[in-house]
Amino acid sequence: MTTNDGRLRLRGTTLGSGVPKVCVPVVAATPDAAVADVRALPTGVADVVELRLDHLVGAAGDPAVARHAVRAVRAALPPDVPLLATFRSAREGGAQPADDDAYAAVVRAALAADGADAVDVELAALDAAALVADAHGAGLAVVVSQHDFAATPPADDLVATLRRQRDLGADVCKIAVTPHDAEDVLTLLTATRSFSRDTDRPVVTIAMGGLGVVTRVAGEVFGSAMTFGTVGAASAPGQVDAVRLRAAMGLLHDAL
């Protein structure tokens, strides 16, 4: 879990140390397809695998689908690669609608599956505090997240959101925004730097779309501990090939 120097260890991966870690999302429609996608991942490309439960057909109406998928994907992963379970709500870019009760039920199904190492909880979720507490009670780390698919709020507002995530009990604080110009990208990077200098846990920040690709590569400079890269289908705008992403971050790391 989180150490007193702001790092978080999940299996063989430590967030908040060295080059930002690469999380590869799996966006399959069925548990069997998710397992096939995981088995096809090139060795060493993923520091973390994110199973996007909202892409599983029927998961919002039947949490057992999510529970089965988490168990199956965990069994297919190498033992040192951690699994992040995420049901992204439609209001924050997810693949299927779910009301507050359905959202909470899927998250709790992921907790009960005994396979995930971490779970995503949206800051805006009605039961966010209870879900964070339940996840910690089950021994899982929590990524508390917020995604803005319309704009980039001011830097002070972004820092305030990250602080609310921290105060809620996040082990990892995450924000994704939509930039409309270069100034928006600078706003996100400024907020990232400000918060990361004054926090005791990893932060993950992303500007989505083509304009924001620089934020996916340059996290080490500004304090973002993890980024998302694709092997196959993307889960958000602007995600780039995970192998090329690792190479670009390595090039930057070597120059620092």
N, C-alpha and C positions, 0 to 999 in steps of 0.2 A: 504494500500500500504506500501512501504518500510518506516521504521521509521529511525530516525537519529542514532539509535544504531544497525542498521544492521538487524533488523527483518522485516519480511513481513507477514502481516495478510491477509488471504484469508478465508472469512467466519469464521468457527470455528477453523481454523488451523493457527498457527503462526510458520513460518519457521525461524530458527535461534535462537530458544530458547529451552533449555532442550534436551530431547532425539530426535534424528533425526526423522522426520516424515516419515511415510510409504506411498508411492504412489503405488497404485495397477493399473496396465495397463489392459485395456479392448481391446482385439484384435479380436473382432467378425467381421464376413464377411458382416453382414447386420445391419441396425439400429434396427430392431426388436430383433435380436440376442444380440446386445449390451445391449439393455434394459433388456432382460432376464438375462444376466450375472450380470448386476448391481443389479437387484432385488434379486439375489441369494447370494450377498456378505454377509458374516456374520456381524452382528452388531458390529461396532467398529474396524473392521480390517483395514479399509482404512482411513488415514487422508486426502488423496487426491486421486482422481480417474483420471487416464489419459485415454482419449479416443483416441486410435490410428486410426486416420482417414485413414492412408495408408492401413489398413487391410480391409476397406470397399470396396467391389467389385464395380468398376466403379467410385470411388470417383475422381480419377485423371482426368477423362474425363467429369465428371458432378459434379461440386461443390455443386449442390443442394443436392446430397446425403449426403455430409458432414454437410451441414446446417441442414438438417432434423435430422441427427443422434445426433448432439449436442443438439438440442432442446429436443429430445425425452429422451436422457440420463439425461439431467438436470432435467426433470420432474420426472424421476424415482429415483433420488438421494435424500437422506435425506437433508434437507435444510442447515445443518451446514457443509456438506462435499463439498469442492471446486472441480471444474472440470477443468482439464488441457486438452486442445485440441492440438493434435500433428499430423502433417503429416510428417512422417519421409521419407526423400528422399532415393531412392535406393542406392545412393552413400554412404549413412551413415547407411545402414542396413535396409532400409524400405522395405515394402512388394510389392510395385508396382512402376514402373518407372513413372516419371513426369518431363517434361522439366521445365525451370525456370518460364515460364508463367503459366503453369498448377499448379506448386507448389504454386506460389503467389495467384492464384485464389482460391485454396482450403483454404489457410490460411485466406484470406479475407472473404470467405464464413463462416468460423468458427467465425470470428469477428462479422459478420452480424447476426448470429443466435440468439444473445441475450440469451446465456445460459452458455457459458464458463466464468470462472473467470480468467483464464490465458491461454496463447497460447505459443507454442514452435516455435521459429524462429531459423533456422540454421545460424550460423555465415557465412557459405560459400554461402548462398543464394544470388543470384544476387541483389534482392531487399531488402536485410536484413534491411538496415536503414529505408527504407520507410515502411516496414511491422511493425517494432518496433514502429515507429511514429503513424501508423494507429491504432495499438493495444492500445497504450496509449490514443489516441484520442477517442477510443471507451470505455475507462475506464477499460481495462484489463491489468493485469500484464503480463510480458514477461519473459520467460525462453529462453535465448540465448544459443545455444548448439553447441557442436562439438563432433563428434564420430569418433574414429579411430579404424577400425576393423582389422588393420594390425599390429600395433606396439604401443609402448609407447614412445613418444618423450621425450627428456631430460627435467628435472624439470624446467629449465629456460624458455624453449619454452612453457611448459604448463602454467606457470605463465603469460607469455606474452600473450597467447591466452585468458586466463581469464580476463586480463586487457583490451584486445580489446573488449571482450564481455561487460564488465562494461562500457567502453567508448562509446559503441554503444547505451547504454541506458538500458541494461539488468536489470531487477529487481531481477533475479536469474541467476547466471553464472553457466553453466554446461559443464563438460567434461567427456567423457567416453573413455577409452583406452583399448587396448588388451595387457596384459602382457605375456611375454614368460618365465619369471623366477621371483624369489622372489625379485631380485633387481629392476625389473620393477614396482612391487607393491610398494616397498619402494620409488621409484621415484615419483609415483603418490601421495603417502601420504605426502612426503616432499613438493611437490608443493602445495598441499591442505593446509597444515599448514602454509606455507609461505604466500599464498594469503589471507587466512582467517584472519590472524592476522592484515592485513593492508587493509581491505576493509570495506565498509559501507553497504553491502548487502549480502544475503545468497549465499553460493556456494554449488554446488552439484557435487561431483566427484565419479567416479566409475571405477574400473578395472574389466573388464568383464571376464567371464569364471570361472572355478573352482579356479584358483590361486587367483582371485580377490575377492572371497567371503568375506574375512576379511575386505575389504574396505566397503562392504555393512553393516557390523555389527559395525565397530569401528569408524564411522563417528564422533561421539561426541568427541572423543579424538583428532581428527586431524582437525576438523572444517567443516565437510560436514553436511549440514542441512537436507538432505532428502535422502532416499534410495528407491529402488523399490523392491517390493515383490509380489509374484504371488498368485492368487486364481484361479487356472486353468492354462491356457496357459501362457507361458512366452513371453515377447517381446524382450528379449536380452539374450545372453548366460550368465549363472551364476546366474540368478535370483532364489531366494529360496522362499519357502513357507512363506507367509506374517505373519501367526500366529507364526510360529517358529522364524521368524526374529524379531518380536516384543519382544518375550520372551528373545532372546539372547541380544538384545539391552537393555532391562530392567535390565538384570543381570549385564551387564557392567555398566550401569548408577548407579545402587545401590552400586557398588564397588568404584565409583569415589569419 
